[in-house]
Amino acid sequence: MSRLPTVFFGHGSPMVALEKSDTTAAWKGIADEIGKPRAILCISAHWLTRGTAVTAMAQPRTIHDFGAFPQALFDMQYPAPGDPELAFRVRELLDPVPVGLDANWGLDHGTWTVLCHAYPEADIPVVQLGMDAAKSPKEHWQIGQALRPLRDEGVLIMGTGNIVHNLPAMDWDHPDAPPYDWADRFNTAMLDAVVEDRPQAVIDFETLGEDARLAVPSPDHFWPLLYVLGARYPGEEARLHPNFIHHKSLGMTSILIGAE
């Protein structure tokens, strides 16, 4: 079995699940290029945990973890199976980091709003990895490193979040307006580091000061990128597509790493 790439999706609003756009077409194109993995391990911005955890149920529920959206969004289901054996394998790989086997969470919208476009058949087992909120950026990256062997076992390691994610600053009336200067500077610095394979610069994102504070007011949407970069082998090419900032402060960049 050939080594699978690893991928980060800039997932945006939950409403993307109901949309057909250049972005959702790009997500399907990424999935088509990757091919059909044996299973997917997803690190979503929307599952922060006390300690590291992994979903271990046979049939994860579709979680509608959002508020005032159309009923059609709440009616959506992504009935992918789980993979308890993969959950145990994740726990094995992360040892000595304790990993809880979770039977309650499921697939949150950071996962299924992307997968409903990328793999709409929902026939690939999906497991989510919870991000320990107490860990440092470097520790999140190191967990990604420990997960690397899964790429040779038919498992797609997928992160989903946003490099720039400042919802209060978003300009809802002008979705295609040029980004704020601070958003553009931070996004460019991070993407340059990714393309040039300088993970330490991404781990140390907070050293960018005010730009980082504004672009990443809370780290939950940024951390999934660190897992994907940890799962990267040195020298693997990173491709950016789509690559733009929506509503001036919501980064929609997706990154495919290690594709042949």
Legacy VTK file of the C-alpha trace (Angstrom):
# vtk DataFile Version 3.0
C-alpha trace
ASCII
DATASET POLYDATA
POINTS 260 float
0.000 0.000 0.000
1.443 3.364 -0.965
1.805 6.164 1.567
-1.222 8.450 1.749
-0.886 12.231 1.765
-2.054 14.267 4.739
-4.416 17.215 4.397
-5.661 20.315 6.193
-9.039 21.753 5.178
-10.002 25.379 5.859
-13.595 24.565 6.716
-15.386 27.907 7.144
-19.031 28.225 8.172
-21.276 25.162 8.752
-23.404 26.492 5.890
-20.733 25.230 3.505
-22.371 21.806 3.854
-25.382 23.093 1.887
-23.356 24.945 -0.740
-21.888 24.092 -4.110
-18.952 26.396 -4.774
-15.411 26.547 -6.081
-14.276 25.686 -2.550
-16.423 22.576 -2.205
-15.411 21.500 -5.710
-11.769 21.898 -4.669
-12.366 19.698 -1.625
-13.829 17.000 -3.874
-10.829 17.398 -6.180
-8.447 16.879 -3.258
-10.324 13.732 -2.238
-10.292 12.415 -5.802
-6.534 12.953 -5.967
-5.973 11.176 -2.658
-8.250 8.297 -3.585
-10.306 6.221 -1.176
-8.468 5.579 2.095
-9.130 2.600 4.328
-10.163 4.990 7.090
-9.953 8.671 8.054
-8.539 10.072 11.282
-9.830 13.621 11.640
-8.575 16.318 13.968
-11.348 18.911 14.125
-11.226 22.390 15.616
-14.510 21.606 17.338
-13.426 18.842 19.691
-11.314 20.097 22.576
-10.848 17.577 25.375
-9.386 17.181 28.845
-6.608 14.809 27.951
-6.259 13.278 24.506
-9.249 11.226 23.345
-10.356 9.286 20.289
-13.827 8.210 19.185
-14.138 4.451 19.533
-17.747 3.672 18.678
-18.839 1.549 15.714
-21.368 4.098 14.461
-20.594 7.730 15.358
-23.510 10.133 15.445
-23.667 13.296 13.333
-23.326 16.215 15.742
-25.085 19.493 14.931
-22.896 21.638 17.170
-24.058 25.086 16.073
-26.890 27.521 16.652
-29.187 29.588 14.446
-28.945 27.988 11.025
-31.598 26.700 8.593
-33.391 23.485 9.478
-31.919 21.871 6.365
-28.505 21.985 8.032
-29.815 20.277 11.172
-31.455 17.630 8.993
-28.168 16.636 7.373
-26.610 13.334 8.391
-23.194 11.885 7.610
-23.662 8.209 8.498
-20.054 7.051 8.120
-19.087 4.063 10.258
-16.531 4.312 13.014
-13.453 2.123 13.428
-12.799 0.905 16.987
-9.668 -0.951 15.838
-8.224 2.321 14.508
-9.017 3.963 17.840
-6.959 1.283 19.614
-4.158 1.735 17.061
-4.102 5.476 17.748
-3.840 4.785 21.474
-0.975 2.377 20.786
0.919 4.894 18.649
0.527 7.727 21.161
1.752 5.720 24.157
2.894 6.916 26.742
0.424 9.786 26.198
-2.838 8.557 27.755
-5.667 8.338 25.220
-9.278 7.994 26.289
-11.573 5.807 24.187
-14.699 7.938 23.740
-18.166 6.489 23.186
-20.166 9.734 23.310
-18.866 12.342 20.849
-19.262 11.389 17.182
-18.586 13.505 14.090
-18.834 17.250 14.683
-19.458 19.830 11.979
-15.768 20.527 11.502
-15.561 16.987 10.153
-18.800 16.224 8.359
-19.341 19.561 6.587
-16.083 18.892 4.732
-16.508 15.151 4.251
-20.028 15.482 2.819
-18.325 17.147 -0.158
-14.988 15.316 -0.202
-16.372 11.797 0.322
-20.159 12.154 -0.098
-20.858 8.405 -0.033
-20.053 8.323 3.721
-18.755 4.772 3.316
-15.255 5.297 4.754
-14.790 4.709 8.505
-14.113 7.985 10.342
-12.493 8.417 13.737
-12.005 11.773 15.461
-9.044 12.663 17.650
-9.768 15.103 20.458
-7.246 17.875 21.091
-6.128 18.179 24.701
-6.718 21.833 25.532
-3.881 21.790 28.065
-1.163 20.857 25.569
1.264 23.316 24.001
1.520 23.888 20.228
4.692 21.794 20.181
2.936 18.918 21.957
0.090 18.963 19.410
2.692 18.824 16.631
4.461 15.919 18.365
1.217 13.944 18.479
0.988 14.433 14.724
4.521 13.055 14.421
3.579 9.966 16.408
0.651 9.341 14.053
2.832 9.244 10.915
2.798 5.418 10.591
-0.941 5.540 9.888
-0.179 7.076 6.493
1.417 3.752 5.494
-1.564 1.812 6.845
-4.228 3.269 4.559
-5.401 5.948 6.998
-5.894 9.546 5.865
-4.799 11.986 8.569
-6.992 15.043 8.108
-7.076 18.326 10.015
-9.925 20.779 9.721
-9.965 24.349 11.026
-8.845 27.798 9.830
-5.397 29.393 9.888
-7.013 32.818 10.314
-10.187 32.667 12.407
-11.513 35.890 13.909
-15.315 35.735 13.763
-16.072 39.064 15.522
-13.928 40.917 12.964
-15.586 39.344 9.921
-17.136 41.687 7.361
-20.354 39.799 6.619
-21.499 42.301 3.995
-18.376 41.974 1.841
-17.317 38.307 1.602
-14.774 38.948 -1.148
-13.229 42.135 0.251
-9.437 42.176 0.637
-8.353 40.774 4.017
-7.289 42.936 6.913
-3.584 43.747 6.809
-2.941 41.717 9.960
-4.836 38.726 8.562
-2.885 38.868 5.316
0.481 39.203 7.081
-0.180 36.325 9.467
-1.601 34.054 6.780
1.330 34.749 4.458
3.877 34.074 7.199
2.255 30.760 8.098
1.842 29.590 4.506
5.410 30.533 3.616
6.583 28.426 6.559
4.416 25.501 5.456
5.576 25.608 1.833
9.215 25.957 2.913
8.851 23.086 5.422
9.701 25.181 8.495
7.328 23.716 11.088
8.986 25.468 14.003
7.788 28.814 12.652
4.207 27.501 12.712
4.626 26.026 16.191
5.907 29.430 17.324
3.043 31.359 15.669
2.465 33.435 18.812
5.830 35.170 18.285
4.109 37.173 15.535
2.617 39.287 18.293
-0.415 41.409 17.532
-0.934 39.811 14.112
-1.120 36.386 15.779
-3.381 37.664 18.566
-5.860 39.010 16.022
-5.650 36.104 13.568
-5.789 33.426 16.272
-7.770 34.892 19.197
-8.258 31.307 20.414
-6.107 28.409 19.172
-8.757 25.744 18.548
-9.023 26.363 14.791
-5.252 26.693 14.372
-4.111 23.588 16.246
-5.379 21.015 13.676
-2.776 22.382 11.249
-0.049 21.394 13.718
-1.179 17.755 13.670
-1.042 17.698 9.868
2.421 19.268 9.873
3.558 16.772 12.490
2.416 13.921 10.245
4.504 15.345 7.402
7.793 13.709 6.458
10.708 16.104 5.816
10.839 17.405 2.279
7.275 16.550 1.296
5.691 19.121 -0.985
2.775 21.206 0.264
0.141 22.490 -2.160
-2.291 25.276 -1.307
-5.751 25.136 -2.915
-8.096 26.798 -2.393
-6.155 29.669 -0.868
-8.038 32.820 0.136
-9.398 34.749 3.110
-13.188 35.113 3.272
-15.017 38.064 4.889
-11.621 39.715 5.619
-10.745 37.459 8.575
-11.660 33.816 7.853
-8.867 31.828 6.219
-10.162 29.248 3.742
-6.809 27.783 2.718
-6.566 24.009 2.314
-3.172 22.280 2.260
-2.385 18.918 0.657
0.960 17.467 1.755
2.836 14.526 0.295
0.756 13.954 -2.834
2.722 12.429 -5.693
LINES 1 261
260 0 1 2 3 4 5 6 7 8 9 10 11 12 13 14 15 16 17 18 19 20 21 22 23 24 25 26 27 28 29 30 31 32 33 34 35 36 37 38 39 40 41 42 43 44 45 46 47 48 49 50 51 52 53 54 55 56 57 58 59 60 61 62 63 64 65 66 67 68 69 70 71 72 73 74 75 76 77 78 79 80 81 82 83 84 85 86 87 88 89 90 91 92 93 94 95 96 97 98 99 100 101 102 103 104 105 106 107 108 109 110 111 112 113 114 115 116 117 118 119 120 121 122 123 124 125 126 127 128 129 130 131 132 133 134 135 136 137 138 139 140 141 142 143 144 145 146 147 148 149 150 151 152 153 154 155 156 157 158 159 160 161 162 163 164 165 166 167 168 169 170 171 172 173 174 175 176 177 178 179 180 181 182 183 184 185 186 187 188 189 190 191 192 193 194 195 196 197 198 199 200 201 202 203 204 205 206 207 208 209 210 211 212 213 214 215 216 217 218 219 220 221 222 223 224 225 226 227 228 229 230 231 232 233 234 235 236 237 238 239 240 241 242 243 244 245 246 247 248 249 250 251 252 253 254 255 256 257 258 259
